[in-house]
Amino acid sequence: MKFEVEVKFHQDFIIVNGNKIIIGLSSKPEKGKANLELIKKISKKFDVSSSQVKIIAGAKSKNKVIEIVENRRA
């Protein structure tokens, strides 16, 4: 599943509307801290491992595209 993500800083919330997510982050956007917080919050919201959440575009932008990879068990 792919989602467009819009980041708002200095806030703490997550809104999912179709394939769009608006998320508030408290971490500063430096040294990947905000991206790590984003991955943790999204993985918790969708009840998946953080390793299943990938930022595929916009790693250094407030507008990102993420993918949640399905857990494929044999």
C-alpha positions in Angstrom: 0.0 0.0 0.0 1.3 3.4 -0.9 0.4 6.7 0.8 1.1 10.3 0.3 2.2 11.8 3.6 2.1 15.5 4.7 4.2 16.3 7.8 3.3 19.0 10.3 6.0 19.8 12.9 5.5 20.6 16.6 2.3 18.6 16.8 1.2 15.1 17.7 -1.5 13.5 15.6 -2.2 11.2 12.7 -5.1 11.4 10.2 -5.6 8.8 7.5 -8.0 9.7 4.6 -7.9 7.2 1.8 -4.3 7.1 0.5 -3.3 10.4 2.2 -1.9 10.6 5.7 -1.4 13.9 7.6 0.9 13.4 10.6 2.2 15.6 13.3 5.8 15.1 14.5 7.5 16.4 17.6 11.1 15.5 16.5 13.3 18.0 14.7 13.9 17.4 11.0 17.6 16.8 11.5 19.7 13.6 11.1 16.7 11.6 10.2 15.0 11.9 13.6 11.7 13.1 12.2 11.7 10.3 9.6 12.3 7.7 12.3 9.4 9.1 14.4 7.2 9.1 11.2 8.0 5.4 10.6 7.3 4.5 14.2 3.9 6.3 14.3 2.7 4.9 11.0 3.8 1.3 11.9 1.9 1.6 15.2 -1.2 3.0 13.5 -1.3 0.2 10.9 -0.1 -2.5 13.4 2.9 -3.5 11.3 6.6 -3.8 12.0 8.6 -0.6 11.5 10.7 -2.5 9.0 7.6 -2.8 6.8 7.3 1.0 6.4 9.5 2.5 3.7 9.9 6.1 2.7 10.1 5.8 -1.1 10.1 9.6 -2.0 10.6 12.9 -0.2 13.0 11.8 2.6 14.1 15.4 3.0 10.7 17.0 2.4 7.5 17.7 4.3 5.6 15.8 1.5 6.6 12.2 1.3 5.5 9.0 -0.3 5.6 5.9 1.9 4.9 2.3 1.3 3.7 -0.3 3.8 5.1 -3.6 2.6 2.8 -6.6 3.3 4.3 -9.3 5.5 4.7 -12.3 3.2 4.9 -15.5 5.0 5.6 -18.8 3.3 
